[in-house]
Amino acid sequence: MNTIAEQLKDVLDRIRQAEQRSGRPAGAINLVAVSKTFPAEDVQECYQAGQRIFGENKVQEMLSKIPALPADAQWHLIGPLQRNKVRKVVGKSALIHSVDSLRLATYMDSVAQEFGVCQPILLEVHIGGEDSKFGFSPDELKVAWGALLELGHLDIRGLMCIPPPVDDPNDARPFFQQLRSLRDELNEQSPHTIHELSMGMSHDFEIAVEEGATMVRVGTSIFGHRDYSNKA
Ligand SMILES: *Cc1c(COP(=O)(O)O)cnc(C)c1O
């Protein structure tokens, strides 16, 4: 089996190649190494290999790993966020990818104000039209956009999506295109422009890069397959 350092290098090479193929500037894409379920030692190994941005999908797990890594590691929360975890995570995460309702955003803004911080966030959009528990629909987001921009303690940087699962990564292309058009449309509506598109995971990150991703979230291709069997 390859080491984490080797797998990281392979993922970075594939990102660079996809950047080149699609005429994007080198370094236009940030890699979020998704370390959920893996022990802090594995994250340290990845850090030693040069990686700085790590993604976790549970608040508690993220908080437990923060002290194990040097202070310049950045922690992104990518998983669904419950209201009762907001106070624990605001000010601790360099970017929260999963803000999925105006109600959650409004509450997060009030907590950030109380803590005296401005919290960087992405808005999660459910693309693909199917019922999803998480995310704004594109129409909901367009309606909420004005109100979201008034939340002065949130720094809205962009959009995130998890498209419906497909066998052929090429079939995810239209979903990535939709997220990109939505971002461009929102940017036409207001002076506040957003840049980030967090899209693409292990099986489809190269396609996502070709379609304009600025951040890809890759777990399995770096750390290996996750084992949930001994988790409660
Ligand atoms: C787990 C997870 C990923 C990484 O998935 P892989 O297929 O292991 O690359 C990306 N995004 C989110 C939101 C996740 O929960």
The ligand as an ORCA input file, in Angstrom:
! r2SCAN-3c Opt
* xyz 0 1
  C     -16.382     12.416      3.328
  C     -16.613     13.634      2.528
  C     -15.794     13.946      1.433
  C     -14.652     13.079      0.957
  O     -15.124     11.960      0.285
  P     -14.132     10.920     -0.457
  O     -15.027     10.217     -1.398
  O     -13.575     10.044      0.604
  O     -13.095     11.720     -1.137
  C     -16.054     15.137      0.767
  N     -17.061     15.953      1.133
  C     -17.866     15.678      2.171
  C     -18.962     16.627      2.532
  C     -17.679     14.504      2.899
  O     -18.496     14.240      3.943
*
